[in-house]
Structure formats: C-alpha cells, structure tokens
C-alpha cells in the first residue's frame, strides 16, 4: 500500500478537542424521549410472538420519526463533532435484557447499517471477560485487561464507521471508557514529534487475531494515519501492530520504534483524553475513523449473573462510504 498524502496542518475544529476544550459532559448525552419510547414500545409489541431473530430485523427510519429526529444530533456529533455520543437510557427494570437489545438494535439502525464483527458474521457481539489469553491470540474484548487506545477492526477492510456498546451490567470495579481524538494526537505529533509522522503514513502490519479466511494473510497491511477528502483516519492498536510485525519477520526499524514511542507517550497524557463509566441501560456510539477509545482493566463480581456484560454493534454509514475507508 503506497504512502498516502500527509496532513501537514494543525486542525482546530471541534474534532480536535482536549480534556479542557471538549464540550460539557451533559451535552454528550442524548436522552430518549417519551415519543421515542412510544415508537419503541410499539415495535416491541409487534415483535412479540415473532420467531425472526433480532439480528435479521431491518427497520425503516420513517417508522421511528421521533427517535430518528433525536438521533440526528447524535449522528452529527459522531461525524463532525466530538466523535462520541451516549444515548440514554433503557431501564433494565422496565425492559428485559432481550428487549433492551432489541431497542439497541433499532437505535443502531437509525445511525447506520449493521456490520459483521467476525468471520462468522456476528452482528451483536457479547463483550465480557471469558478468561481468554490475549498473548495466545484472543481479542481484548474477551479479557479483563486494559485494551490500550485503539479503534475497532484495525486489521480489517473495510472497517465499521461507527462502534456501538450497550451496557447490561457493570464490573465490580474498573472498566471505564476513555476517548481521545486522533486529530488531537496528530496535532501533538505534528508540533512535538514531526519526525514521527512520515513513518506513521507508511505501511504497517496488523495481526488479524485469527479473523481471516483460507488463503488470506494472517496480517493486514495499512498505514496508521491516512488523510483524504473525508478527513483523517487512524488504524491503531499497539499490541496488534507489534504482533503483526513479528509474524512477518519484520521487527520495528529505529524510525518505526521512535514513532510508536511518540504515539504511546502522547496517548498517555491525561490532558488529552476524557473518560466515563457506561451505566447499565446506556448506549455508547463512537466514530471508528478518528476517535480512539480505551477500556481500563476491571475486576468482576464472582457471581456469573453479576459479571460485566456489554453488547457491541458495528455500523457502516448508510451513504455507502464504508467500503472506501
């Protein structure tokens, strides 16, 4: 893959936020209105007695006008604002976990089109600690380890445009979500470590965590940063890059190692990210092109029914741009 054009300017719009400049936390939340819940309740009533699995249900925005109007602002925030939105909230006292996931499935489709999350075609993916070992090929989503800042499906093509998470149960402690703008990261590198950027626009190898078909490579080749007419794109998860380079027998060059050190040092800065704890019943949606997210490590309750459980949803833009990202 050829080196792409490099972004050589500092970006100063609302996408390039810091912990100090981002809008107030109250504005991150988009509350489902009574009119929206009336539409969702009608949908659930219609679904009762149907045998069609949730993930095979497709909806029309026109059938959910109140919900669609509310989520239009959230979609603007995802595409050209802060890059994430919290939609709240589905009462898990009023709705069963299955009904909560059906509501989430509708809300997700009002933002984009469902996107397969693995080679099996999974559309709703359970994020919980399964005790699997990341060092032996597991994804961070099935462990309780800190994931480090990343975007989802960094080893895939195309990538989902939007990442969704529905919280069904929180951990005993930890498991906080952190967000950092790739525009801010790029700005900091441009001004503090300009020598690092050229390497980041070159091709790197990303380990695919076993998510590839027969005849395909176990790694994906792509630049970390890419700049085009749609804006800035990032593919990043440090550990997957480390493993990918090792699998290809190409250890980091001095320039590559220095570039990643600059990235990791910048990502570690407390003044550049914000964090929050997703509460049960809340839905989180983030841009998967220019917003990096991290989940801190967590400790679970011993009882299986109380263990941390989130449901992940990947979405592609309805305008069809996903294939070009």
DAMO-V997134 format. One record per backbone hydrogen bond with DSSP energy under -1.0 kcal/mol. NH is the residue of the N-H (numbers start at 1). CO is the residue of the C=O. E is the energy in kcal/mol with one decimal. If there is no record, write none. Layout:
BEGIN
((NH	CO	E) (NH	CO	E))
END
This chain:
BEGIN
((16	13	-1.7) (17	15	-1.1) (19	271	-2.0) (22	18	-2.0) (27	24	-1.7) (28	25	-1.3) (29	26	-1.1) (30	86	-3.1) (32	88	-3.7) (37	33	-2.6) (38	34	-2.1) (39	35	-1.5) (40	36	-2.2) (41	37	-3.0) (42	38	-1.9) (43	39	-1.8) (44	40	-2.5) (45	41	-2.4) (46	42	-2.0) (47	43	-1.8) (48	44	-1.2) (50	47	-2.4) (56	53	-1.9) (57	54	-1.9) (63	60	-1.9) (64	61	-2.1) (68	64	-3.0) (69	65	-2.2) (70	66	-1.8) (71	67	-2.4) (72	68	-1.1) (75	71	-2.5) (76	72	-1.8) (77	73	-2.0) (78	74	-1.9) (79	75	-2.2) (80	76	-2.8) (81	77	-1.1) (83	77	-2.5) (85	285	-2.6) (86	28	-2.9) (87	283	-3.2) (88	30	-1.9) (90	281	-2.6) (95	91	-2.7) (100	96	-2.7) (101	97	-1.9) (102	98	-1.7) (103	99	-2.4) (104	100	-2.4) (105	101	-2.2) (106	102	-1.8) (107	103	-2.8) (108	104	-2.9) (109	105	-1.6) (110	106	-1.2) (111	108	-1.5) (112	108	-1.8) (113	316	-2.8) (115	314	-1.9) (117	122	-3.1) (121	118	-1.9) (125	312	-2.3) (127	310	-3.4) (130	142	-2.0) (132	142	-1.4) (136	133	-1.4) (137	134	-1.7) (138	133	-1.8) (142	139	-1.7) (143	140	-1.9) (147	295	-1.9) (150	293	-1.9) (151	236	-1.5) (156	153	-2.1) (161	315	-1.6) (162	315	-2.3) (163	286	-2.5) (164	313	-3.3) (165	284	-2.4) (166	311	-2.2) (167	282	-2.3) (168	309	-2.7) (169	309	-1.6) (172	299	-1.5) (173	299	-1.8) (175	297	-1.7) (177	276	-2.9) (178	294	-2.7) (179	274	-2.7) (180	292	-2.3) (182	290	-3.4) (185	181	-2.3) (186	182	-2.7) (187	183	-2.5) (188	184	-2.5) (189	185	-2.4) (190	186	-2.7) (191	187	-2.0) (192	188	-3.1) (193	189	-1.7) (196	193	-2.1) (200	196	-1.3) (201	197	-1.1) (202	199	-1.3) (204	222	-2.4) (206	220	-2.6) (207	240	-2.3) (208	218	-2.4) (211	208	-2.9) (212	210	-1.6) (216	213	-2.4) (220	206	-2.5) (222	204	-2.0) (224	200	-1.5) (225	200	-2.3) (226	233	-2.2) (228	231	-2.3) (231	228	-1.5) (233	226	-3.0) (234	289	-2.3) (235	224	-2.3) (241	237	-1.9) (242	238	-2.5) (243	239	-2.5) (244	240	-2.3) (245	241	-2.6) (246	242	-1.8) (247	243	-2.7) (248	244	-1.5) (249	246	-1.6) (250	245	-2.8) (257	253	-2.8) (258	254	-2.2) (259	255	-2.1) (260	256	-2.5) (261	257	-2.0) (262	258	-2.1) (263	259	-2.1) (264	260	-3.0) (265	261	-2.4) (266	262	-1.8) (267	263	-2.7) (268	264	-1.3) (269	266	-1.4) (272	269	-1.3) (274	179	-1.8) (276	177	-2.6) (281	167	-3.2) (282	279	-2.5) (283	87	-2.7) (284	165	-3.1) (285	85	-2.7) (286	163	-2.5) (287	83	-3.1) (288	161	-2.8) (292	180	-2.9) (293	150	-2.9) (294	178	-2.1) (296	176	-2.4) (298	144	-1.7) (299	173	-2.6) (306	303	-1.7) (307	304	-1.2) (309	169	-2.5) (310	127	-2.3) (311	166	-2.4) (312	125	-3.4) (313	164	-2.3) (315	162	-2.5) (316	113	-2.5) (320	317	-1.4) (324	321	-2.1) (325	322	-1.8))
END
